[in-house]
Amino acid sequence: MAVEEFGRIGHEPVHAVTLANAHGLTARLISYGARLTELHVPDREGRLDDVVLGFDTLDEYRATTTYFGATCGRYANRIRRGRFTLDGEEVQLDTNEGANHLHGGHEGFDRKIWTLDEATDRRASFRTTSEDGEMGYPGRLDVTATYELTDENQLLITMTATTSRVTPLNVVHHSYFNLAGQGSGNVLGQEMRLAAPFYTPVDGELLATGEIRSVAGTPFDFTSAKPIGQDFAGLGSVGSGVFEAGGGYDHNWVLAGAGQTLRDCAEIRDPVSGRRMTLFTDQPGVQVYTGGYLDDSIMGKRGRQLCQFAGFTLETQRFPGSPNHAHFPNSLLHPGETYLHRMILGFGTDA
């Protein structure tokens, strides 16, 4: 385990910590946004490559809104006009994507320098506080994000929180993955399976409409593995918002099963490198974004140029816009309760 200074914001240092397991997997994290910046895993020949998108410098992370590797909140994803009603009163949040609220606002959790509470060879834990009224949210919120690398080639990500007042909460991990290696081209040929029989449609602003639809017979059907880009051309036929002209996915899928038990969410395979990634979670949904807004003006790590569709996210989550859709799974945290969000990312290769 190594802890280094990644840079400074004013006089405040941003720390970097590197985790490693017995098989050579390494994960690098920084305290700016409690962020995963590198994840090196082997291909079928044993060659290591970094499979998450990111930047080499702190200044690059601060200059963009790609959310590479970040812990996002207080409420990740979009809330229409930044407004919702809580206990009979209208709450107005910061709006940072046109007239709407995205990923916690202009100064969301991704923009905070978190405190590095624990750092060992296998585990790093970060904490931060969101004050009452920050970005418009009610309640003082204490949040932790913990990463642990196991000898079973799993990366465990756990997010917890407590609050002083009732507040909507959706803390999300926002890494972009490319199993062929960051900066190696697009991910459209990588094969994805989602344990998700339904999805939540969006309108032209990518805001949840409140509907829950079956994926059967639509481009959103990943119940059997298929290349990520296979059905992009059909997205316009299902009214998929601004991405209907072949711009890919930025949608929430409804996972099978109920309750807070860990369950199968996704499996992705890269046919070229042989790398496989599995995901288990205790959340009801997963946002798959295929990087439609990325382009070749973005320089990734180690001089590798990115492109449109250079990575995909698997953001396990409460449903987008839940504070305005009472029939969606509960997203409110009350005083005395502890918010818990778990992800297990597993890595392997084809035989």
C-alpha positions as CSV (number, residue, x, y, z in Angstrom):
1,M,0.0,0.0,0.0
2,A,1.3,3.4,-0.9
3,V,-0.2,6.8,0.0
4,E,1.0,9.8,-2.0
5,E,0.0,13.4,-2.7
6,F,-1.8,13.6,-6.0
7,G,-2.0,17.4,-6.0
8,R,-3.4,20.3,-4.0
9,I,-6.5,22.5,-4.1
10,G,-5.3,25.7,-2.5
11,H,-3.3,24.5,0.5
12,E,-5.4,21.3,0.9
13,P,-3.7,18.1,-0.3
14,V,-5.4,15.4,-2.4
15,H,-4.2,12.0,-1.4
16,A,-3.8,9.0,-3.7
17,V,-3.7,5.4,-2.4
18,T,-2.9,2.2,-4.3
19,L,-4.4,-1.2,-3.3
20,A,-3.0,-4.5,-4.5
21,N,-4.0,-8.2,-4.2
22,A,-2.0,-11.4,-4.4
23,H,-2.6,-11.8,-8.1
24,G,-1.3,-8.5,-9.3
25,L,-4.6,-6.6,-9.5
26,T,-4.2,-3.0,-8.4
27,A,-6.6,-0.1,-7.8
28,R,-5.6,3.5,-7.4
29,L,-7.9,5.9,-5.6
30,I,-7.8,9.6,-4.8
31,S,-9.5,11.7,-2.1
32,Y,-10.9,14.2,-4.7
33,G,-14.4,12.8,-5.2
34,A,-13.4,9.5,-3.4
35,R,-12.5,8.5,-6.9
36,L,-11.2,5.3,-8.6
37,T,-8.6,6.5,-11.1
38,E,-6.9,3.2,-12.1
39,L,-7.8,-0.5,-12.1
40,H,-5.3,-2.9,-13.6
41,V,-6.5,-6.4,-14.4
42,P,-5.1,-9.2,-16.5
43,D,-6.2,-10.4,-19.9
44,R,-6.4,-14.1,-20.9
45,E,-2.6,-14.1,-21.5
46,G,-1.9,-12.5,-18.0
47,R,-1.1,-9.1,-19.4
48,L,-2.3,-6.2,-17.1
49,D,-4.1,-3.2,-18.4
50,D,-6.0,-0.3,-16.8
51,V,-9.7,-0.8,-17.5
52,V,-11.2,2.5,-16.2
53,L,-11.1,5.9,-17.9
54,G,-9.5,8.8,-16.1
55,F,-6.8,11.5,-16.2
56,D,-3.2,11.8,-15.2
57,T,-3.6,15.0,-13.2
58,L,-5.9,16.6,-10.6
59,D,-6.3,19.7,-12.8
60,E,-7.8,17.6,-15.6
61,Y,-10.3,16.0,-13.2
62,R,-11.3,19.5,-11.9
63,A,-11.7,20.9,-15.4
64,T,-14.3,18.4,-16.7
65,T,-17.7,17.1,-15.8
66,T,-17.2,13.6,-17.0
67,Y,-17.4,12.3,-13.4
68,F,-14.7,9.7,-14.2
69,G,-14.5,7.3,-11.3
70,A,-16.2,9.6,-8.9
71,T,-18.5,9.1,-6.0
72,C,-21.6,11.2,-7.0
73,G,-24.3,12.6,-4.7
74,R,-26.2,13.8,-2.8
75,Y,-28.7,12.5,-5.4
76,A,-27.0,11.1,-8.5
77,N,-28.7,11.2,-11.8
78,R,-31.3,13.8,-12.9
79,I,-34.1,15.6,-11.0
80,R,-36.5,17.6,-13.1
81,R,-36.0,21.3,-12.6
82,G,-34.2,20.5,-9.4
83,R,-37.5,20.4,-7.5
84,F,-39.4,18.0,-5.4
85,T,-41.9,18.1,-2.5
86,L,-41.0,16.8,0.9
87,D,-43.4,16.8,3.8
88,G,-45.6,19.2,2.0
89,E,-42.9,21.7,1.2
90,E,-41.3,22.3,-2.2
91,V,-37.5,21.9,-2.1
92,Q,-35.4,23.7,-4.8
93,L,-32.0,22.2,-5.6
94,D,-29.1,23.7,-7.5
95,T,-29.5,23.3,-11.3
96,N,-26.4,22.4,-13.2
97,E,-27.6,20.7,-16.4
98,G,-29.6,23.4,-18.1
99,A,-32.8,23.7,-15.9
100,N,-32.3,20.4,-14.2
101,H,-30.2,18.9,-11.4
102,L,-27.6,16.3,-12.1
103,H,-25.3,14.3,-9.8
104,G,-25.8,16.6,-6.8
105,G,-25.3,19.9,-8.4
106,H,-22.3,22.2,-9.3
107,E,-20.6,21.2,-6.0
108,G,-21.6,17.6,-5.6
109,F,-19.7,14.9,-3.8
110,D,-17.5,14.5,-6.9
111,R,-16.1,18.0,-6.2
112,K,-15.2,17.5,-2.5
113,I,-11.9,16.5,-1.0
114,W,-12.9,13.6,1.1
115,T,-10.9,12.6,4.3
116,L,-8.9,9.5,3.9
117,D,-9.9,7.6,7.1
118,E,-8.2,4.2,6.5
119,A,-5.5,3.0,4.1
120,T,-4.1,-0.6,4.1
121,D,-2.8,-2.8,1.3
122,R,-6.3,-4.0,0.5
123,R,-8.7,-1.3,1.8
124,A,-9.2,2.4,1.7
125,S,-12.1,4.3,3.3
126,F,-13.1,8.0,2.7
127,R,-15.6,10.2,4.5
128,T,-17.1,13.6,4.0
129,T,-19.9,15.8,5.3
130,S,-22.7,17.5,3.3
131,E,-24.0,20.3,5.4
132,D,-27.7,21.2,5.8
133,G,-28.8,23.3,2.8
134,E,-25.8,22.3,0.7
135,M,-26.9,22.4,-3.0
136,G,-30.4,22.9,-1.6
137,Y,-30.7,19.5,0.2
138,P,-32.2,19.3,3.7
139,G,-30.2,17.8,6.6
140,R,-26.6,17.4,7.6
141,L,-25.3,14.2,5.9
142,D,-22.3,12.1,7.0
143,V,-21.1,9.9,4.1
144,T,-18.4,7.1,3.7
145,A,-17.1,5.4,0.6
146,T,-15.0,2.3,1.1
147,Y,-13.0,0.3,-1.5
148,E,-11.6,-3.2,-0.8
149,L,-9.6,-5.4,-3.2
150,T,-9.8,-9.2,-2.4
151,D,-7.7,-12.2,-3.5
152,E,-10.8,-13.5,-5.3
153,N,-10.2,-10.7,-7.8
154,Q,-13.1,-8.7,-6.5
155,L,-13.4,-4.9,-5.9
156,L,-15.9,-4.3,-3.1
157,I,-17.4,-0.8,-3.0
158,T,-19.6,0.2,0.0
159,M,-21.2,3.6,0.5
160,T,-23.0,4.5,3.8
161,A,-24.7,7.7,5.1
162,T,-26.6,9.1,8.1
163,T,-28.7,12.3,8.2
164,S,-30.0,14.8,10.7
165,R,-33.2,15.4,8.6
166,V,-35.2,13.5,6.1
167,T,-33.5,13.8,2.7
168,P,-33.5,12.0,-0.7
169,L,-30.3,10.1,-1.2
170,N,-28.7,8.3,-4.1
171,V,-24.9,7.9,-3.8
172,V,-23.5,6.4,-6.9
173,H,-20.1,5.1,-8.1
174,H,-19.4,6.5,-11.6
175,S,-16.5,4.7,-13.2
176,Y,-16.3,4.2,-17.0
177,F,-15.0,0.8,-18.0
178,N,-13.3,-0.5,-21.1
179,L,-12.3,-4.1,-20.7
180,A,-9.9,-3.8,-23.6
181,G,-8.0,-1.1,-21.7
182,Q,-8.6,2.6,-21.4
183,G,-8.0,4.5,-24.5
184,S,-8.1,1.4,-26.8
185,G,-11.1,2.5,-28.8
186,N,-14.8,2.1,-28.3
187,V,-16.7,-0.5,-26.3
188,L,-19.4,-1.2,-28.8
189,G,-18.2,-4.8,-29.5
190,Q,-18.0,-5.7,-25.9
191,E,-20.8,-8.0,-24.8
192,M,-23.2,-7.1,-22.0
193,R,-25.8,-9.1,-20.1
194,L,-28.1,-7.3,-17.6
195,A,-30.3,-9.1,-15.1
196,A,-33.0,-6.6,-15.8
197,P,-36.5,-7.3,-17.3
198,F,-37.6,-3.7,-17.2
199,Y,-36.3,-0.2,-17.8
200,T,-37.4,3.4,-17.0
201,P,-38.0,5.5,-20.1
202,V,-36.7,9.0,-20.4
203,D,-37.9,12.1,-22.4
204,G,-35.9,14.4,-24.6
205,E,-34.0,15.9,-21.6
206,L,-33.1,12.4,-20.4
207,L,-35.5,12.8,-17.5
208,A,-37.4,9.8,-16.1
209,T,-41.0,9.9,-17.3
210,G,-42.2,7.8,-14.4
211,E,-43.0,4.8,-16.6
212,I,-41.6,1.3,-16.1
213,R,-41.5,-0.8,-19.3
214,S,-40.6,-4.3,-20.3
215,V,-37.4,-4.6,-22.2
216,A,-38.8,-7.5,-24.3
217,G,-38.6,-6.8,-28.0
218,T,-36.7,-3.5,-27.5
219,P,-33.1,-2.4,-27.8
220,F,-33.0,-2.4,-24.0
221,D,-33.2,-6.2,-23.8
222,F,-29.8,-7.4,-22.5
223,T,-31.3,-10.4,-20.7
224,S,-29.1,-12.4,-23.0
225,A,-25.6,-11.2,-23.7
226,K,-25.1,-9.1,-26.9
227,P,-22.7,-6.5,-28.1
228,I,-23.3,-3.1,-26.5
229,G,-23.7,-1.3,-29.8
230,Q,-25.8,-3.9,-31.5
231,D,-29.2,-2.2,-31.3
232,F,-28.2,1.5,-31.2
233,A,-29.9,2.0,-34.5
234,G,-33.3,1.0,-33.1
235,L,-33.3,3.4,-30.2
236,G,-35.4,6.0,-32.0
237,S,-38.3,3.6,-32.3
238,V,-38.8,3.5,-28.6
239,G,-38.5,7.2,-27.9
240,S,-35.3,7.1,-26.0
241,G,-34.7,10.8,-25.7
242,V,-31.8,12.8,-27.2
243,F,-29.8,9.6,-27.9
244,E,-32.3,8.2,-30.4
245,A,-30.1,9.1,-33.4
246,G,-27.6,6.4,-32.6
247,G,-26.1,8.1,-29.6
248,G,-26.3,5.1,-27.4
249,Y,-27.7,4.5,-23.9
250,D,-28.0,6.7,-20.8
251,H,-30.9,4.8,-19.1
252,N,-31.9,3.1,-15.9
253,W,-32.6,-0.6,-15.9
254,V,-34.8,-2.2,-13.3
255,L,-33.0,-5.2,-11.7
256,A,-34.7,-8.5,-11.0
257,G,-35.4,-9.3,-7.4
258,A,-36.4,-7.1,-4.5
259,G,-35.1,-6.1,-1.1
260,Q,-31.6,-5.2,0.0
261,T,-29.9,-8.6,-0.7
262,L,-26.9,-8.7,-3.0
263,R,-27.9,-10.1,-6.4
264,D,-26.8,-10.5,-9.9
265,C,-26.7,-7.3,-11.9
266,A,-24.5,-7.5,-14.9
267,E,-21.8,-9.4,-16.8
268,I,-19.6,-7.9,-19.5
269,R,-17.0,-9.7,-21.7
270,D,-14.4,-8.3,-24.1
271,P,-13.9,-10.9,-26.9
272,V,-10.5,-9.6,-27.8
273,S,-8.7,-9.5,-24.5
274,G,-10.8,-12.3,-22.9
275,R,-11.5,-10.1,-19.8
276,R,-14.8,-10.6,-18.0
277,M,-16.4,-8.4,-15.4
278,T,-19.4,-9.3,-13.2
279,L,-21.4,-7.0,-10.9
280,F,-23.5,-7.7,-7.9
281,T,-25.4,-5.1,-6.0
282,D,-28.1,-4.5,-3.4
283,Q,-29.7,-1.5,-5.3
284,P,-32.9,-1.7,-7.4
285,G,-31.6,-0.2,-10.6
286,V,-28.5,0.3,-12.7
287,Q,-27.7,3.2,-15.0
288,V,-25.9,2.2,-18.2
289,Y,-24.3,5.1,-20.0
290,T,-22.2,4.3,-23.1
291,G,-20.2,7.5,-23.3
292,G,-22.2,9.2,-26.1
293,Y,-21.0,12.6,-25.0
294,L,-17.3,11.6,-25.0
295,D,-15.2,12.6,-28.0
296,D,-11.6,12.6,-29.3
297,S,-10.9,16.0,-27.7
298,I,-10.5,14.2,-24.4
299,M,-7.0,12.9,-23.6
300,G,-7.0,10.0,-21.2
301,K,-4.2,8.6,-19.1
302,R,-0.7,8.0,-20.5
303,G,-1.4,10.0,-23.6
304,R,-4.2,7.7,-24.8
305,Q,-6.8,9.6,-26.8
306,L,-10.5,8.8,-26.0
307,C,-13.4,8.8,-28.4
308,Q,-17.2,8.6,-28.4
309,F,-18.3,5.3,-26.7
310,A,-14.8,5.0,-25.1
311,G,-16.3,3.4,-22.0
312,F,-19.5,2.3,-20.3
313,T,-20.8,3.0,-16.8
314,L,-22.7,0.6,-14.5
315,E,-24.1,3.0,-11.9
316,T,-26.1,0.9,-9.4
317,Q,-28.7,3.2,-7.9
318,R,-32.1,4.2,-6.7
319,F,-34.2,5.2,-9.7
320,P,-33.6,8.5,-11.4
321,G,-36.1,11.2,-10.4
322,S,-37.5,9.1,-7.6
323,P,-38.3,12.1,-5.4
324,N,-41.0,13.0,-8.0
325,H,-42.3,9.5,-8.6
326,A,-43.9,8.0,-5.5
327,H,-44.3,4.6,-7.1
328,F,-40.5,4.3,-7.6
329,P,-38.5,2.5,-4.9
330,N,-38.1,4.6,-1.7
331,S,-35.1,7.0,-1.9
332,L,-35.7,8.9,1.4
333,L,-33.3,8.6,4.3
334,H,-34.6,9.4,7.8
335,P,-32.7,10.3,11.0
336,G,-31.7,7.2,12.9
337,E,-31.4,5.1,9.7
338,T,-28.2,4.2,7.9
339,Y,-28.1,4.3,4.1
340,L,-26.2,1.3,2.6
341,H,-25.2,0.8,-1.0
342,R,-23.0,-2.2,-2.0
343,M,-21.3,-3.2,-5.2
344,I,-19.1,-6.2,-5.9
345,L,-17.1,-6.1,-9.1
346,G,-15.5,-9.4,-10.1
347,F,-12.8,-9.9,-12.7
348,G,-11.7,-13.0,-14.6
349,T,-11.0,-14.2,-18.2
350,D,-12.3,-16.6,-20.7
351,A,-10.8,-20.1,-20.4
